[in-house]
Amino acid sequence: MKRLATCSLLLLSLLGSVGGASAQASWRDLPPEERRQMRQQMREHWRQEHDVRRQEMRRDEFRREEPPPRWRDLPLEDRRRLRDEMREQRGLPPHPEHRGGGRGWRPD
């Protein structure tokens, strides 16, 4: 059963590659004006797809009810408290501001 499925899949893939090569060759045989027209149609098609995707993304943005909270939206004291709690959970030393350190402080 597996052998039959594998053989048929291999045969279909070979036929598909031959069909694709013949389609490419026939495209190259077209006169320049028809090739230009075909390229223009493809550009329009891609542009329409791009526009549809952009509209879907905008629709998704409007569906979001509320953006996630940001650190800057919290009061300073709450931010410090949350940072300290997160450091404690990770087992990190307290923040250097609380020990007299400043920017660029690193534990040794």
N, C-alpha and C positions, 0 to 999 in steps of 0.2 A: 504494500500500500504506500509506504513511504517512498519507495523507489519510483513508483508511478507518478506521485506528486512532484518529486524532485525532477524527474525527466520532463514532465510537462511544464514546470516552472522554467527550467533551463531553455526549453524550446521556445516558449513565449518570450523570454528575455532576448534570445537571439533574433527572433522575428521582429521584435520591437526595435532593436538596434539597427537592423537592416532597413526597416521602414523609416526610421529617423534619419539615416544617412541619405536615403533617396529623397526625403523631403528637403533636406539641406541642399542637395544637388539641384533639385528642381527650383529652389528659391534663387540659387545663383544663376540659373539659366533665364530668369525673367529679364525683360528689358529694363533699363535704368528707371524709366518713368514709373513702371509698375512697382519696382522695388522701393522707390521713394514713397509711393502711395501706401504700400504695405507698412513701411517703417512709420509713417505718420499715423496710420490706424493703430499700430501697436503702441505708439506714444500716447495717443488719446485713451486707449484702453488702460494703460498703466496709470495715467493721470486720474482716470475715473476711480480705479481701485484705491489709489492713494487718498483721494478725496473721501471715499466711503470709509476707509480706515480712520482718517482724521475725524470725521463726523462721529464715528462710534466712540473714539477716545473722548471727544468732548461730551458726548452723552453720558459716558461712564463718569466723567468728572462731576457732572451736575447731579448724578445719582448719589454721590457720596453725601451723606447727611451732615457730617461734621468732621473736619480734619482732625487728625490725631493731635493730642496736646504736645506742645513744644516746651523745651526747658525754659526758654525765655519768657514764656507765658506765666511761669510760676514765680511767686515772690522770692526774693533772694534767700530769706531764712529757710523756706521750704526746700529750695534747691540744695542748700548746704546740708540740711538734715538728710535729704534723700541720698546725696553723694556719700555722706558719712556712713549711712546704713548699707549702701551697696559695697563700700570698701570693707566694712566689717564682715559682710557675708562672704566676700572673696578672700578675707584674711590679709588684707593690705594694711599697712600702717596708717594712722590718721593723716589727714591732709596737712601739708607743711604750713599753711597759713595759721593753723591752730598751734603750731610749735615755734613760730617765729621765722619760719622759712619763707621763701618767696618763689617767684617764677623760676623754672628751670631746676627746682629741687628734685633730686632723684635719690631713692634709697640706695645705699651702698651694699 
